[in-house]
């Protein structure tokens, strides 16, 4: 397979070691018609169904309804304004490129029945389905995240190519904290002691939360979500889940659902799971590394390798495109002020634009593999990113490189994370790079870029209203 995993990971449990989900809860991912959907819901005694879609932040939005109404050809509509508010629920001021629909007109939810699955943490029989967004004429709404990624996939399809991806998602477990003025702390594990850092690949670190991890596995299996491996990362109670390689839209759907699943499982055990890029001062941040390869749509062969097994020109051009354009799309992979706290020197995250063979100090790593599995790992995205937009941005950069024949720099053999930072240092700088690159406007469209930039500037202005402890500590009596 084009993106076969070769990195050695510590697996907590194999699927065969897990109790098999009941046939009444197992999602087969085989539903393709409304008739099959009705039978699927009836067989499982589903009473309610959640019709959800990701907003610009990747937050699930949508409607819940009785399953009988869902299968009766009911029209599902949402106000377009849900794509125009910030993570704090505010509506930014209009700019020349960022305009509101004064009518707040309806957009329609179109269920993708292949994503129909149970909601295993609900006490009443409940199902969920991911929806696409169209306008009242049935045309795909171009600025919605799932449609942005689908558009990038169409551009690959026009070239006769198909991307293959495998995300790795890091997150922290933290003790409950209802006061945002207080720093987050690691939770207490089954030993009764607070978890400490430096536990990379530790089985003891994982087993501190054995029952929670069991629930994550069971919830995932019930939804048809496939975990490849799970490890304990370097931070205190920081975990990483790797997903199996596959179609980018399907994998973005899985990340979207995994985030919700992990949060729900954690709350069931009296703790929080957070995907903030940098939740704890002095600790490593959380990334969403993306392994990427491209196959020929007809033959299924990895176009990153020549027939003799050597790297192809497309492979090098893909890397060249990543180097040329990822810094200009970084704001889609690092979407918040907090994201750039992870991308700082000395925090185990790349702050460069280099690539290298099996070099984890570079932004773009090429893992050791055979020719069929040759791939490029993008190590810059943070786990707070909307998975649809992060994948769309990363794949678009590689595509531009292949289309334009962009040559990469020589590979970095040593430590690439020393010296100056080669990436945007903050949200506004990242937005400026995205807005002023014509090639990215051509791919993503003026409407998406204008809307995304408007929302992000609104979030930055809200952030600027908050006075931090650093300011009180060093400015209060010194200036």
N, C-alpha and C positions, 0 to 999 in steps of 0.2 A: 504494500500500500504506500501511497505517496508520502504520508506523514506519520509513518509508523514510529511509535515511541521507542527510544533506545536508552534514554537516561534512566539509570537505576534509581528506583524509588522504593521506599519502605511502605508496604501495603498493610493496612491495619487488619483487614479481613478480606478474603476472597468472596466473590458472589456466592459460591457454593456453600460457604459457611454461614450464610444468612438464612433465616427462615423464609421460605418462599411465600410471596404475597398471595392472598386468597384470590381465586378466579373472579370473585365479585369486585375486586379492587384493581386487578392488574390492567394497566393500559397497554393495549396491543399496538398502538400507533397505526392501526389498519383502517380507521374510519375514513371513508372518502365520499360519502353521500349522506343526504339528510335522512334517508331511510335507514342506513346503517347507524347513523347517530341516534335515531329514535330507539332502535333495537339495543344499542350499547347502553343508553341511559336506562331503559326499562330493565335490562338484565341485571343492572347493578342497583336498582331501586333508588336512583338519583332523584332527589326532590328539588334541589336548587342548582343553578349553574351560574358561574361567574364568567362574564364576557370581558376580557381584559386586553389592554394594549399598552405598550410602553410610551411614556411621554419623553420629552427631550432628556430628562434626567435618568430615564430608565425606570421610573416609578410606575407600578401597575395602576392604570386608570380604567374605568369601565362601569358596567352595570351588572347587578345580580337579578335573576328572575326565576320563576318556577320553570322546571324543565319542560312542562307541557306548553308553556308560552314560547320557549326557545325553539321548539320544533314546529311551531305553527306559522312559520314564515313571517315572524314579527320583524318590523324594521327597527334597527338599533341605531340611535343617533346620539352624538355628543356635541357640545359646543366647541367650536374651533379654538376658543380661548384657552383650552387646557394645554395647548402647545405654545402659549405666549406668557406663561407665568414662571416665576423663578422657583428655586427649590424651597424658598421660604413662603411661597404662595402669593407673592406680590406681582404687580404688573408694571414693568419698566415704562419710562417715558418713551414716546415715539421719537424716532429719528428719521433721517431721510430714507434710510433703507429698511427701517423696522417700523412697519405700520400695522395697526390693528384693523381687523374687520369690524367696522362700526356696527354691523348688524349682528356680530357674533353668530354667524350662520352655522347651520348644522353640518357636521361631517358624519359619515356613516361607518359603523363597525361591520366588517364582513368576517365572520368566523372562519378560521382555517381549521377545518374539521380534523385534519391530520394531527393537530395538537391537543385534541380532546383527551383529558385525563381527570382522575379523581383528585380531590383535595383531601389528602389523608389525615390532616390534623383537625379537620372539622368533626364535630360530634354527630351532626346530621349528615346523611349521604349527600355530598356536594361534589360537583364537577367544575372544571374550568376549561376555557378554550381561549387561545390567543387569536386576536383579530387584526386584520389589516384595515386600513383607513382609506375610504374613497369619498369623493364629493357627491353631491346630489345627482350628478349625471353618471355616476359609476366610475369615474376616472380616478386613478390612484393619486392620493394627495402627496405631492413630491417631498414635502418637508418632514414627514413623519419618519421616525427612525427605521422601522422595518422596511419601509419603501425606499429609503436612502440606500440601505444595504442591498435590496433587491435590484436597484438600478445599477449599482456597481457590478453585481453578478451578471446583469444583462450585457454590460460592456465586455466582460470576459467572454460571455457566450458568443458575442458577435465575432470574436477572434478565434472561436473554436476551442476555447480553453475553459477549464473549470477549476476554481481554487479549492483547496482542501486545508482545513485549519484544525488546530487542537489547542484550546485555551487552558491555562493554568491559573486558578484563582486563589489568592491569599486573603485571609481575613483574621481578625482577632476575636476572641471571646473575652468579654469584659464584665466586671461586676456591675449590677444595676446602678444607675446614676441618674437621679431625677433633677439634679442641679447642674446646669451647664457651666457654672463658674468653677466647679471642682474638677480636677484632672481625672481621667479615667484610670481605673486600677484593674489588674488581672483578677479573675475570679478565684474562688477557692475550689480546688478539685476534690476528688474523693478522699485524698489523704488528709483533708482538713487544713492544708497549708496553701498559701497563695503561690501561684505559679511564677517561676522566675524565667528570665531570658537565657539564651545560650543553649537551648534544648533542640537544636537542629537534628532532625531525623530520630529523635528520642522516642522509643516505644513507651517509656514511662510517662512522657509528656502527653502522648495520645491517650494512654490508659487512665489518666486522671479524669478524663471525660468520657469514659467507656459507654455509659448509658446514653449520653447525648449523641455520640457518634453512631450507636446502634439505631437511634431514631432517624438520624440523617440518612443512613443506608436504607432503612425500611421505607421512609417517606419517598426517597428517590426511586426505589424499585417500584413502588406503587404508582408512580407517575411515568414510568418508562424512561427515567433519566439514568444514564450510565456513568458511574464513577470508574475511572481507570485506576487511580491510586490516591491515597491520602497520607500526608506526612505532617509532622510537627516542624514548623519553621523556627527561625532563630529567635523571634520575639517571644515574650511571655504569653503563653496560650494563643500563639499565632499558628494557624493551620493552613494547609494548602491542599486544594482538591484539583486533580488533573482529570480532564475529560478526554474521551476517545476522539480520534480525528474523524472529520466528516464534513458535510456541507455547511458553509458558513451561516446560512439562515437558520438551519436546524441547531447548530451549536450556539448561536446567539440566543435562540429560544431557550436552550438548556441553561445557559448562564443566567438569563432573566428569571427562569423558574428556580434555579438553584439558590439564588440570593434570597428569594422569598422563603424557600424551604428551610434554609439554614437559620434564618432569623426566627421563623416559627418554632423550629426544633429547640433553639436556644432558650426562647422565652418560656417554653414548656418546662425548662429546668431552672428557671429563676435567674437566668443571666441574659446578657445581650450578645449578639453577634454583629460586628460592625465591619463594613467594607470601606470605611474611611481610608484614604491613602496614607495618612499619618496621624493615627489616633493618640499616640503616646510620645511625649517628648523624650528624646534620647534613645528611642527604640527604632528598629527597622520599620520601613513603610511596607504597605501591602500592594503587590503588583498584580496585574493580569497579563502574564506573558502569553504571546500568541505565536504558535508554530504555524508556518505557512508553506505550502507547496502548491504547484499548479500542474494539472494533468491535461493531456489531450482529451477533449470531450469524446472523440470517437474511439481511440485506442485505450484510453485509461492510463497511458504511460506518463511518467513524470517528465515534464519538459525541461526540468532543471538539470537533466543528465543526458548526455549524448549516448549513442548506441554502444560505444566502447566503455561507458561508465564514467567518463570524464565530465566535469561541470560544463554546462552548455552556455552559450552567449546569453540566452534568456535568464539563466541563473544570475549571472553577473549584472545584467541590466536591471533585474528585479532589485538586487542590492543597491545598485546605483540610484534607482528611483527612490528607494527608502531613504538613502542618505540625502538626496536632493529635496525631497518633499515632506518627509515625516516631521522635521522641525516646524514646517508651516502648517501641519495638521495636528500638532501636539495638543492643541487646546481641545481637540475631540477625544484625545486619549488621556488627558490630564485636565479635567473640566472645571476644577474648583480652585480657589485660593489655597486650600489645604493640600491639593495635589502637588504643588510645587515645593512644599516642605519635604516631601519624599525625594524629589529630584535635586538633592543638595549633596555636596561632597562629603564623603565619610559615612554615608548612610546606606551602603550596600546596594545603591541603585545607580545605573549608568547616568552620567551627566555629559556624555560625549555623543558624537555622531559617527563612531567608528564601527567596523565590523571585523570579525575574526573567527577562526576555526576553533570551536569548542572553548571560546574565551568569554567567560561570564562577566568580564569587566567592560565589554563592549555593548553598545546599544543593540547591535544586530549580530546575534550569535549563530554560527552554523554548526549544529551538533554533529559529532562523528556518526556516520551511518553508511549503509550501502547505497548504491546509486539510485535504487528505486525509492528510497526514503529520504533523499536529499531535500533539505528544507531550510528555511530561515526563521529564526526565533526573534521576534520583536520584543525586547525587554523593557520598553519605555512605558507602555500603558499602565495605569494604576487601576486598582480594583474598584475604585469609585466610578469608573467610566461606564457610560451606557454601552453595553456590549455590541449592539447593532452599529452604533456610530464609530466605536473604536475599530471594529473589524472593517467597516466600510472605508475608513480613513487609511488604515494600514494596507489593505488590498489595493486601494486606488493609487497609493504611492508606488507600489511595486508595478502596477499596470502601466502607469505613466513612464516608469523607467524602461519597461520592455517596448512600449510603443515608440519611445524617443531614442532608444539606444543609449541610455545614460551609462557611462562607465563609472564603476566605483573606484574608491581609493585602494591602494594596496591593503591587504588584511593586516590587522594589528596582532603582533605576536606577544607583546608584553602587556603590562598593566596600562590600560587605556584611560583609566579614571583619575589620572593625575594631571595637574595643570588647570587651565581655565575651563569654565563651564561652556559647552558648545551649544546649549539649548536655550530657548526662551526661559527667563527667570521668573516670569509671572504671567497671570491671566491676561492682562491687557496687551503685553508684548506678543503673546501667542495669538490673540485675536487679530491684531494688526497684520501678522504674517499670513493668517488664513484669508483675511479680507482682500489683501493686495496681490494675491497670486492668481493670475488669469487662468492657469491650467486647472486649478481647483474649483474656480467658479464655473468653468466649463463642465466639470464632472458633477458637482453638487448643486449648481444652480444658484442664482441670485437670491431667490426666495428663502431657501434653507439657510444660506450663509447670513443673510440679513437678519432673519429671525433668531438664529443661534447666537449671533454676536450681540443682538439687542438684549436677549435674556441674560447672557453672561455678564454684560456690562451692568445690567440691573442688579445682579447678584453681587458684583464687586462694590457697587455703591452702597448696598445694604451692609456689606462687610465693613466698609469704611466708617460706618456709624458706631461700631463697637470699639470700646477702649480696652486694650489688652493688658494683662498683668505686667508685661515687659515695660509698657509705657508708664504705668504707675510706679514700677520698681525703680526705673532709671531716670525718669523725667520729673517726677513729682517734686523732688527737693533739690534737683541738680541744675535745672535750666532756668 
